Amino acid sequence: MNISSINDLITSSSSNTQKTATSKTGADQETFLKLLVAQMKNQDPLNPQDSVQYMTQLAQFSSLEQLTSINDKLVQLIDLGNK
């Protein structure tokens, strides 16, 4: 196996991994939002969710989005380095 075929294999693998990770992350984000909305809809009106817990969940979601963006950018840099 020569070097160019190894580079092709790495590039192909990286591209497939990025597509899978992006679709999985999108699904995870959608699931998180659905659970959050369902939780808010079904909470006891006389005993609503603690605002600290709610803000913690929103912060976690924001962190997830930022980490996903960073991961996508790193994959793009790796792809550029492999060309």
Phi, psi and omega in degrees: 000126181269174185295320182295323178289329175293316178298320177298319179296317179296315180297316179296316180296318180296318180296316179294320179296319180296316180297317180294315181296320180294316181291323179293317180295318177300319178293320178297319179295318179296318178297317179300313180296320179298318179295320180296315179294318178297320178298317180292322180293326187259011180284157180288120182297334179276345180220072185293166180300141177298133182296330178294318178296318180298314180294326177296317179295320178295321178295321178296319179296317178298318178297320178300315180297318180294317179295323177297318179296317179298317179299316178299318180293321178295320178297320178297320178295320178297317179299319178294324179291334182276350182278000000 
